[in-house]
Amino acid sequence: MAKNGKREDDRPGGFSRRDFLRGSAAAGAFGAGLLGSGAAVADAPAPKMEAGVEIVGPDAVPMSFRINGKTHQATLEPRVTLLDALRDHLDLTGAKKVCDRGTCGACTVLLDGKTVYACSVLAIEAQGRPIETVESLGTVEKLHPLQAAFVEHDAQQCGFCTPGFIMAAKALLDRNPNPTLDDVHRGLSGNFCRCGTYAGMRQAVLQAAPGGKGGSRG
């Protein structure tokens, strides 16, 4: 409806509600990829820089990782976590995705020799740093002493938390080859077992310790 020869959606300055809706529709079509490759678009801006550092994303970028002594390549969006990169892109599924909130420890891996929750580390931040996952330990044919001790002490039930506990235990024994029971208790305190097999796990770690009765870890 018009009043005094003007549409109701006219606004001062020549910009109307209809103009806004047209612009929104065009922007939505562009974001959804509905405008063909031949559509006229502005030249891509130069890479964003902040404090001399290039800002990447949101598109996928090439990344390189050093995992278990081998180099792995992947093209990932900067928002991808190390856990998702390992499981979904590099076929290293030992680290388990359970809480995905950095609270349970099922996704524990070693980064620079220290335990981290892989769900709480961006893959892009882990580039160029040594990463160890449970796949770096033993095989079915030849278990790592930690893995063998976990089996012997019946230290797992559902198994979802087990890889994270084993990696946390490896980090503990790497820095303290002759831990006490209290040391083991503290060293595994960042991991959670819903099945409650803590006693068996602690005994397994003590057995696998180089200074314990388990002898040298291979």
Contacts in CASP RR format, 6 or more apart in sequence:
PFRMAT RR
TARGET T0000
AUTHOR 0000-0000-0000
METHOD contacts of the structure
MODEL  1
MAKNGKREDDRPGGFSRRDFLRGSAAAGAFGAGLLGSGAAVADAPAPKME
AGVEIVGPDAVPMSFRINGKTHQATLEPRVTLLDALRDHLDLTGAKKVCD
RGTCGACTVLLDGKTVYACSVLAIEAQGRPIETVESLGTVEKLHPLQAAF
VEHDAQQCGFCTPGFIMAAKALLDRNPNPTLDDVHRGLSGNFCRCGTYAG
MRQAVLQAAPGGKGGSRG
1 8 0 8 1.000
2 8 0 8 1.000
7 16 0 8 1.000
7 18 0 8 1.000
9 16 0 8 1.000
9 17 0 8 1.000
9 18 0 8 1.000
10 16 0 8 1.000
11 17 0 8 1.000
26 35 0 8 1.000
28 34 0 8 1.000
29 35 0 8 1.000
30 39 0 8 1.000
30 41 0 8 1.000
35 41 0 8 1.000
47 54 0 8 1.000
47 55 0 8 1.000
47 56 0 8 1.000
48 54 0 8 1.000
48 55 0 8 1.000
49 55 0 8 1.000
56 78 0 8 1.000
56 124 0 8 1.000
57 77 0 8 1.000
57 78 0 8 1.000
58 77 0 8 1.000
58 78 0 8 1.000
58 79 0 8 1.000
59 77 0 8 1.000
60 75 0 8 1.000
60 76 0 8 1.000
60 77 0 8 1.000
61 75 0 8 1.000
61 76 0 8 1.000
61 77 0 8 1.000
61 78 0 8 1.000
61 124 0 8 1.000
62 73 0 8 1.000
62 74 0 8 1.000
62 75 0 8 1.000
63 73 0 8 1.000
63 74 0 8 1.000
63 75 0 8 1.000
63 76 0 8 1.000
63 85 0 8 1.000
63 123 0 8 1.000
63 124 0 8 1.000
63 127 0 8 1.000
64 71 0 8 1.000
64 72 0 8 1.000
64 73 0 8 1.000
64 127 0 8 1.000
64 128 0 8 1.000
65 71 0 8 1.000
65 72 0 8 1.000
65 73 0 8 1.000
65 74 0 8 1.000
65 85 0 8 1.000
65 90 0 8 1.000
65 123 0 8 1.000
65 126 0 8 1.000
65 127 0 8 1.000
65 128 0 8 1.000
65 131 0 8 1.000
66 72 0 8 1.000
66 128 0 8 1.000
66 129 0 8 1.000
66 130 0 8 1.000
66 131 0 8 1.000
67 86 0 8 1.000
67 90 0 8 1.000
67 92 0 8 1.000
67 131 0 8 1.000
67 132 0 8 1.000
67 133 0 8 1.000
68 131 0 8 1.000
68 132 0 8 1.000
68 133 0 8 1.000
68 135 0 8 1.000
68 136 0 8 1.000
69 130 0 8 1.000
69 136 0 8 1.000
72 90 0 8 1.000
74 85 0 8 1.000
74 89 0 8 1.000
74 90 0 8 1.000
74 123 0 8 1.000
76 85 0 8 1.000
76 89 0 8 1.000
76 123 0 8 1.000
76 124 0 8 1.000
78 122 0 8 1.000
78 124 0 8 1.000
79 122 0 8 1.000
80 89 0 8 1.000
80 122 0 8 1.000
80 123 0 8 1.000
80 124 0 8 1.000
81 118 0 8 1.000
81 119 0 8 1.000
81 120 0 8 1.000
81 121 0 8 1.000
81 122 0 8 1.000
81 123 0 8 1.000
82 109 0 8 1.000
82 111 0 8 1.000
82 116 0 8 1.000
82 118 0 8 1.000
82 119 0 8 1.000
82 121 0 8 1.000
82 122 0 8 1.000
82 123 0 8 1.000
82 125 0 8 1.000
82 126 0 8 1.000
82 131 0 8 1.000
83 95 0 8 1.000
83 97 0 8 1.000
83 100 0 8 1.000
83 107 0 8 1.000
83 117 0 8 1.000
83 118 0 8 1.000
83 119 0 8 1.000
83 121 0 8 1.000
84 97 0 8 1.000
84 123 0 8 1.000
85 123 0 8 1.000
86 92 0 8 1.000
86 93 0 8 1.000
86 94 0 8 1.000
86 95 0 8 1.000
86 109 0 8 1.000
86 118 0 8 1.000
86 133 0 8 1.000
87 93 0 8 1.000
87 94 0 8 1.000
87 95 0 8 1.000
87 97 0 8 1.000
92 133 0 8 1.000
92 135 0 8 1.000
94 133 0 8 1.000
94 134 0 8 1.000
94 135 0 8 1.000
94 163 0 8 1.000
95 106 0 8 1.000
95 107 0 8 1.000
95 108 0 8 1.000
95 109 0 8 1.000
95 118 0 8 1.000
95 133 0 8 1.000
95 134 0 8 1.000
95 163 0 8 1.000
95 164 0 8 1.000
95 167 0 8 1.000
96 106 0 8 1.000
96 107 0 8 1.000
96 160 0 8 1.000
96 161 0 8 1.000
96 163 0 8 1.000
96 164 0 8 1.000
97 106 0 8 1.000
97 107 0 8 1.000
97 119 0 8 1.000
98 104 0 8 1.000
98 105 0 8 1.000
98 106 0 8 1.000
98 107 0 8 1.000
98 160 0 8 1.000
98 161 0 8 1.000
99 105 0 8 1.000
99 106 0 8 1.000
99 119 0 8 1.000
100 119 0 8 1.000
101 119 0 8 1.000
102 117 0 8 1.000
102 119 0 8 1.000
102 120 0 8 1.000
103 192 0 8 1.000
104 161 0 8 1.000
104 191 0 8 1.000
104 192 0 8 1.000
105 117 0 8 1.000
105 161 0 8 1.000
105 164 0 8 1.000
105 168 0 8 1.000
105 190 0 8 1.000
105 191 0 8 1.000
105 192 0 8 1.000
106 160 0 8 1.000
106 161 0 8 1.000
106 163 0 8 1.000
106 164 0 8 1.000
106 191 0 8 1.000
106 192 0 8 1.000
107 117 0 8 1.000
107 118 0 8 1.000
107 119 0 8 1.000
107 164 0 8 1.000
108 115 0 8 1.000
108 116 0 8 1.000
108 117 0 8 1.000
108 118 0 8 1.000
108 163 0 8 1.000
108 164 0 8 1.000
108 165 0 8 1.000
108 167 0 8 1.000
108 168 0 8 1.000
108 191 0 8 1.000
109 115 0 8 1.000
109 116 0 8 1.000
109 118 0 8 1.000
109 131 0 8 1.000
109 132 0 8 1.000
109 133 0 8 1.000
109 134 0 8 1.000
109 164 0 8 1.000
109 167 0 8 1.000
110 116 0 8 1.000
110 130 0 8 1.000
110 131 0 8 1.000
110 132 0 8 1.000
110 133 0 8 1.000
110 167 0 8 1.000
110 170 0 8 1.000
110 171 0 8 1.000
111 121 0 8 1.000
111 126 0 8 1.000
111 129 0 8 1.000
111 130 0 8 1.000
111 131 0 8 1.000
112 129 0 8 1.000
112 130 0 8 1.000
113 130 0 8 1.000
113 132 0 8 1.000
113 171 0 8 1.000
113 174 0 8 1.000
114 171 0 8 1.000
115 167 0 8 1.000
115 168 0 8 1.000
115 171 0 8 1.000
132 167 0 8 1.000
132 170 0 8 1.000
133 163 0 8 1.000
133 167 0 8 1.000
134 163 0 8 1.000
134 164 0 8 1.000
134 166 0 8 1.000
134 167 0 8 1.000
137 143 0 8 1.000
137 144 0 8 1.000
137 146 0 8 1.000
137 147 0 8 1.000
137 166 0 8 1.000
137 170 0 8 1.000
138 144 0 8 1.000
138 147 0 8 1.000
143 151 0 8 1.000
144 166 0 8 1.000
144 217 0 8 1.000
144 218 0 8 1.000
145 207 0 8 1.000
145 208 0 8 1.000
145 214 0 8 1.000
145 215 0 8 1.000
145 216 0 8 1.000
145 217 0 8 1.000
145 218 0 8 1.000
146 166 0 8 1.000
146 169 0 8 1.000
146 170 0 8 1.000
146 173 0 8 1.000
146 204 0 8 1.000
146 205 0 8 1.000
146 208 0 8 1.000
146 217 0 8 1.000
147 166 0 8 1.000
148 208 0 8 1.000
149 155 0 8 1.000
149 203 0 8 1.000
149 204 0 8 1.000
149 205 0 8 1.000
149 207 0 8 1.000
149 208 0 8 1.000
149 214 0 8 1.000
150 156 0 8 1.000
150 162 0 8 1.000
150 165 0 8 1.000
150 166 0 8 1.000
150 201 0 8 1.000
150 204 0 8 1.000
152 204 0 8 1.000
152 207 0 8 1.000
153 200 0 8 1.000
153 201 0 8 1.000
153 203 0 8 1.000
153 204 0 8 1.000
153 207 0 8 1.000
154 197 0 8 1.000
154 200 0 8 1.000
155 162 0 8 1.000
155 165 0 8 1.000
155 197 0 8 1.000
155 200 0 8 1.000
155 201 0 8 1.000
155 203 0 8 1.000
155 204 0 8 1.000
156 162 0 8 1.000
156 195 0 8 1.000
156 197 0 8 1.000
156 201 0 8 1.000
157 195 0 8 1.000
157 196 0 8 1.000
157 197 0 8 1.000
158 194 0 8 1.000
158 195 0 8 1.000
159 195 0 8 1.000
160 194 0 8 1.000
161 191 0 8 1.000
161 192 0 8 1.000
161 193 0 8 1.000
161 194 0 8 1.000
161 195 0 8 1.000
164 191 0 8 1.000
165 188 0 8 1.000
165 191 0 8 1.000
165 193 0 8 1.000
165 201 0 8 1.000
168 187 0 8 1.000
168 188 0 8 1.000
168 190 0 8 1.000
168 191 0 8 1.000
169 184 0 8 1.000
169 187 0 8 1.000
169 188 0 8 1.000
169 201 0 8 1.000
169 204 0 8 1.000
169 205 0 8 1.000
169 208 0 8 1.000
172 179 0 8 1.000
172 183 0 8 1.000
172 184 0 8 1.000
172 187 0 8 1.000
172 188 0 8 1.000
172 205 0 8 1.000
173 179 0 8 1.000
173 205 0 8 1.000
173 208 0 8 1.000
173 209 0 8 1.000
173 210 0 8 1.000
173 217 0 8 1.000
176 183 0 8 1.000
177 209 0 8 1.000
177 210 0 8 1.000
177 211 0 8 1.000
178 209 0 8 1.000
178 210 0 8 1.000
178 211 0 8 1.000
178 212 0 8 1.000
179 187 0 8 1.000
179 205 0 8 1.000
179 206 0 8 1.000
179 209 0 8 1.000
181 202 0 8 1.000
181 206 0 8 1.000
184 202 0 8 1.000
184 205 0 8 1.000
184 206 0 8 1.000
185 202 0 8 1.000
188 198 0 8 1.000
188 201 0 8 1.000
188 202 0 8 1.000
188 205 0 8 1.000
193 201 0 8 1.000
206 212 0 8 1.000
207 213 0 8 1.000
207 214 0 8 1.000
208 214 0 8 1.000
208 215 0 8 1.000
208 217 0 8 1.000
209 215 0 8 1.000
210 216 0 8 1.000
210 217 0 8 1.000
END
